[in-house]
């Protein structure tokens, strides 16, 4: 399971994974208070991408990226329902 250290690399790989097969991709956010870590995982059951941080400034980046992916997923599913 690739654990990315650079945020830009993670976002590029996650977008590429999502665009390859949007119906199989899942996104999971996990926060561990005892460690102070926030983890975002993007997987399609074959590839699993992971980014973990304990920096408060990265929370906004993760939140923005997560909402961007959710908008892509909702717009794709809405387009499929109208077909």
Protein Blocks (a to p, Z undefined) as FASTA:
>chain_A
ZZdfblklmmmmmmmmmmmommlpccdddddfknopacddddehlaccddddfbfklmmm
mmmmmmmmmmmmmmmmmmmmmZZ
